[in-house]
Amino acid sequence: MRQLKLATFMAFGLALPLDAQVPPTPPSPPSLDCAEAADALQQLMRHDARMRDWANLGRYRPDNAVLPPPAAGDARVVFIGDSITDAWDDPRYGGFFPGKPYVNRGISGQTTPQMLVRFRPDVIALRPRAVVILAGTNDIAANTGPMTNDEISGNLASMSELARTHGIRVVLASVLPVSDYHYKPGSAGGPRTARRPPEQIRALNDWLKDYAAKHGHVYLDYASAMADDRGMLKRELSEDGLHPNDKGYGVMAPLVDAAIRKALAD
């Protein structure tokens, strides 16, 4: 009743009784600008998609179904990885090795546990002679939760063991360095080196090199060719300090070709 009286006085612009108390106004929820709202929506959609198909097995299922078996004498090679592999199809980067029997099975944002889940349908079932594995940067960035280098290396070892069991030669690529040269203060995500500490990348690459040597795999050293004298990803090879640009892929292409030739010749 008291609430109704107060509302009546206020609706008609009447002076409130001296003993009247206006209910406190509830605080407004924090506001988001358009960029923040769009980023929040994208994250929500990614999380929803991940919950429905965590390893994204559906991404290449239609392509795998229509990919014919390799022709006799055809040295098919499958590349499995994250966005750095996924984006290699882009015409801006020269396309994905035109005329060569190379198959791209990269998925942006993925980590090694996700790749391990889809290793059988996206690699083994395609019957390649060799596989190029480029993974680990998103594990370090905790895309699917915090992970130690031991956990990352365990997944890489498991993929390598699966490949060897099925007679597939293994090329283990180093994790690319990152840099903050293109970072603008206040940008979403923060500096690249904060989420991907260079010392952790170097430690994982040391393990990859040692593991490849001990198990007869080929170690593909992208990092040495793409790092500057500070150990950072060279400014001219990227537009964002993480992903290669056309010049970056131009450095990588002959290196991976040479590694594949070595793997198939061993």
C-alpha positions, -999 to +999 in steps of 0.1 A: +000+000+000+028+024+009+045+016-024+013+025-043+009+058-025+045+067-034+039+058-070+008+079-072+025+110-058+054+106-083+032+099-113+013+132-108+043+152-100+031+159-065+055+167-036+062+136-015+053+136+022+083+144+044+084+109+058+083+092+024+113+072+013+119+065-024+131+029-030+167+029-040+173+025-077+190-008-085+225-004-100+227-006-138+246-036-153+280-028-167+278-016-203+297-032-232+308-013-263+301-029-296+335-045-300+334-061-265+298-073-271+308-089-304+339-105-289+317-119-260+292-133-285+319-149-306+334-166-275+300-178-265+294-193-299+328-210-299+322-225-265+288-238-276+303-253-308+331-269-287+306-284-263+287-300-292+318-313-311+348-307-289+374-320-313+355-307-343+354-341-359+327-327-382+349-301-399+366-325-424+341-354-423+325-345-457+359-339-473+373-372-459+343-391-473+349-379-509+387-380-508+398-409-531+425-433-519+460-422-529+470-434-564+497-460-568+531-443-561+514-412-548+532-399-518+502-383-500+512-361-470+487-349-444+493-317-424+475-316-391+476-285-369+459-253-358+452-220-375+488-217-389+481-249-409+444-241-415+451-207-431+477-221-455+449-227-480+443-190-484+451-178-519+469-148-504+496-172-493+499-190-526+474-217-518+483-251-503+511-265-524+494-266-558+501-298-577+514-317-548+495-345-530+494-326-497+462-326-477+454-298-452+437-309-420+444-279-398+417-264-376+420-229-362+423-226-324+430-263-318+452-279-292+470-312-291+443-332-272+418-322-299+441-332-327+448-365-309+411-373-309+407-367-346+441-382-356+425-414-368+398-400-391+418-370-403+452-386-407+453-424-405+422-431-425+435-410-454+464-434-458+493-409-462+529-418-466+538-390-441+522-366-416+534-331-407+524-322-371+525-285-362+509-280-327+514-267-292+511-229-294+474-230-284+481-255-256+506-230-242+479-203-245+454-226-226+428-226-253+412-257-239+425-252-203+459-250-187+484-275-199+520-282-189+547-289-215+548-325-203+511-329-211+516-313-245+546-335-253+526-365-243+500-358-269+526-351-296+542-384-287+509-403-289+502-389-324+537-399-335+532-434-321+499-438-338+514-427-371+544-451-368+521-480-360+503-474-393+535-470-413+532-433-416+565-412-415+564-384-390+576-348-394+575-329-361+575-291-367+587-267-341+563-242-325+567-208-342+580-180-320+557-151-312+563-113-309+547-082-295+558-059-323+523-054-336+506-051-302+487-019-294+482-012-257+446-020-247+440-045-275+419-075-267+440-105-256+470-086-244+506-090-257+513-123-275+542-131-252+520-130-221+499-159-232+527-177-251+559-172-230+589-175-253+608-196-228+580-222-228+580-223-266+617-228-266+615-256-240+588-274-260+609-271-292+639-285-274+618-315-265+605-319-300+640-319-315+653-344-289+622-367-293+625-367-331+661-376-330+656-405-305+627-420-324+638-416-360+614-388-369+622-356-389+624-324-369+612-294-389+629-263-375+606-234-384+616-214-353+653-208-361+644-195-396+616-172-384+631-158-352+650-125-350+681-119-328+658-115-298+641-148-303+609-131-314+589-138-346+604-115-372+583-083-376+581-087-414+569-123-413+536-116-395+509-090-392+498-099-356+529-114-339+514-150-341+503-160-375+526-159-406+518-136-434+526-143-471+563-138-464+561-161-434+546-189-454+572-182-480+599-190-455+580-221-442+571-237-476+607-248-487+615-259-452+585-283-450+591-295-485+627-305-476+616-321-444+590-342-463+616-353-488+638-364-459+611-383-442+601-402-473+637-410-482+647-423-447 
